[in-house]
Amino acid sequence: MTNRSSLASAVFSAAASLTALAVALPSSAAAAMPGATVSVKVPTRDLDLASDAGRATLDQRLRSAAIEACGDASSADPEGKRVVRQCRTKLVRAGQQQALALTSQQDRLAAR
């Protein structure tokens, strides 16, 4: 395989990776079951993550997915509320870090 075709393959692979972020973290609901995780797919294919608008849309999608994935706790359960907030925060951060890593990889490949 030539350098050009391997570069094209790598760029395609990185671009395909950006079609959806899949984030897995322990959830509040799964907290009682050791090793249980929540996995969320967030579509990104239609976003330009190099733009402020694209990143803002991704952040909104991540927050929405985290709300759905982590669930909610009764207002009478302060510890449950804390665990839910923690789950949501970790899920959003993990998604942002994954998007940043994939975007950086794509930038490095495009610069070759």
Secondary structure, 3 states (H helix, E strand, C coil): CCHHHHHHHHHHHHHHHCCEEEEEECCCCCCCCCCCCEEEEEECCCCCCCCHHHHHHHHHHHHHHHHHHHCCCCCCCHHHHHHHHHHHHHHHHHHHHHHHHHHHHHHHHHHC
